[in-house]
Amino acid sequence: MPPNDPRALLAVLAQLENIRDPSRIAGLRQFARYIVRGDAELHPLGQGEINRAPIAIQLRDVSWTGIGFICNQRLNNNALFRLHMLNHGHSVGQQSMMVRHCREIRDNLYLVGGQFCIEAGMLSLLGLNPGALSQGDAATEHFVPPSEVA
């Protein structure tokens, strides 16, 4: 995904929108998704991250609880990032998110779904141990794989 070829990027995004079959995804989503287009960056939040450089992404869609985007590197499930929405290269908003799925749609081009989440520092301020929080999480059988909804 060359960053200087917006037409190719828009063509990929349009193709992805066309493969969604509304009858297959009806009832699977809790919140409506809205198509958005824009630039953004991901800043790694994990302690074990070696490469701390921001990752450039292109927004695809957004809902109340998450965001879809494309990027040119594979992201690990459950990786934590701070998402910075950009306007003319400047951050105009940010939100913490966790990668829920990442699948290759072309060579070095990935479709990624992220779930918005609260930051560990905020949990600590509220008196919660962020490390222990995931121990009580529900099993992931409620998560619908992207192949079933895309």
C-alpha positions in Angstrom: 0.0 0.0 0.0 2.1 2.9 -1.2 1.2 6.0 0.8 1.3 8.2 -2.3 -1.4 6.2 -4.2 -4.7 7.2 -2.6 -6.7 5.9 -5.6 -5.4 2.4 -5.1 -6.2 2.6 -1.4 -9.7 3.8 -2.1 -10.2 1.0 -4.6 -9.3 -1.6 -2.0 -11.6 0.0 0.6 -14.5 0.1 -1.9 -13.9 -3.6 -2.8 -14.0 -4.5 0.9 -17.3 -2.7 1.3 -18.8 -4.6 -1.6 -18.0 -8.1 -0.1 -20.2 -7.5 3.0 -23.4 -9.3 2.6 -26.0 -7.6 4.9 -28.0 -10.8 5.2 -25.0 -12.6 6.6 -24.1 -10.0 9.2 -27.7 -9.1 10.3 -28.0 -9.7 14.0 -24.2 -10.4 14.5 -23.2 -6.9 15.4 -24.3 -5.1 18.5 -23.7 -1.6 17.2 -24.0 -0.1 13.7 -20.8 0.6 11.8 -20.3 3.8 9.9 -17.9 4.1 6.9 -15.2 6.6 7.5 -12.1 7.5 5.5 -9.1 9.2 7.0 -5.5 9.0 8.1 -4.5 7.8 11.6 -1.5 6.4 13.5 -1.2 3.6 16.0 1.2 4.1 18.9 2.2 0.9 20.7 1.2 0.7 24.4 2.6 -2.7 25.4 5.5 -3.0 27.7 7.3 -5.6 25.5 7.1 -3.6 22.3 10.6 -3.3 20.8 9.6 -1.0 17.9 7.9 2.0 19.4 7.5 3.9 16.1 4.0 4.9 15.1 2.2 2.8 12.4 0.4 4.7 9.7 -3.1 3.4 9.0 -6.2 4.2 6.9 -9.5 4.2 8.6 -12.3 2.1 7.2 -15.2 2.1 9.6 -16.1 3.0 13.2 -18.8 2.0 15.7 -19.6 2.8 19.3 -17.1 0.1 20.5 -14.4 -0.3 17.9 -12.8 0.7 14.6 -11.8 -1.0 11.4 -8.8 0.0 9.3 -6.1 -1.2 6.9 -2.4 -1.1 7.3 0.7 -2.6 5.7 1.9 -4.7 8.6 0.5 -7.6 10.5 -0.7 -6.8 14.0 -0.9 -9.3 16.8 -4.3 -10.1 18.4 -4.7 -8.5 21.8 -1.9 -5.9 21.1 -2.6 -2.6 22.7 -2.3 0.8 20.9 -3.2 4.4 21.3 -5.1 5.3 18.1 -4.4 8.9 17.0 -6.9 10.3 14.4 -5.1 12.8 12.1 -6.2 15.9 10.3 -3.6 17.4 8.0 -0.9 15.4 9.9 -1.9 16.6 13.3 -3.5 14.4 16.0 -7.1 15.7 16.6 -8.3 12.8 18.8 -7.0 9.6 20.5 -8.4 6.5 21.9 -6.9 3.3 23.4 -7.7 0.1 21.4 -6.9 -3.6 21.4 -6.5 -5.5 18.1 -9.2 -8.2 17.8 -8.5 -9.5 14.3 -5.9 -9.0 11.6 -6.1 -10.7 8.2 -4.1 -10.2 5.0 -6.2 -9.0 2.1 -3.3 -8.5 -0.3 0.5 -8.7 -0.2 1.5 -6.5 2.8 -2.0 -5.1 3.2 -4.0 -6.1 6.3 -7.6 -5.6 7.4 -7.7 -5.0 11.1 -10.5 -4.7 13.7 -9.8 -2.9 17.0 -11.9 -2.7 20.1 -11.8 0.4 22.2 -10.6 0.0 25.7 -9.8 1.8 28.9 -6.1 2.5 29.6 -4.2 0.7 32.4 -3.3 4.0 34.1 -7.0 4.9 34.4 -7.8 1.5 35.9 -4.9 2.0 38.4 -6.4 5.4 39.4 -9.7 3.7 40.0 -8.0 1.2 42.3 -8.1 -1.8 39.9 -5.1 -4.0 39.0 -5.0 -3.9 35.2 -3.1 -7.3 35.1 -5.8 -9.1 37.1 -8.7 -7.6 35.1 -8.4 -10.0 32.1 -8.6 -13.0 34.4 -12.3 -12.4 34.8 -13.0 -11.8 31.1 -15.6 -13.9 29.3 -14.4 -16.5 27.0 -14.0 -15.4 23.3 -16.7 -17.6 21.9 -18.8 -14.5 21.5 -16.3 -13.0 19.1 -17.4 -13.5 15.5 -14.5 -14.2 13.2 -14.1 -11.7 10.3 -14.6 -14.5 7.7 -18.2 -14.8 8.9 -19.1 -11.1 8.7 -16.9 -9.7 5.9 
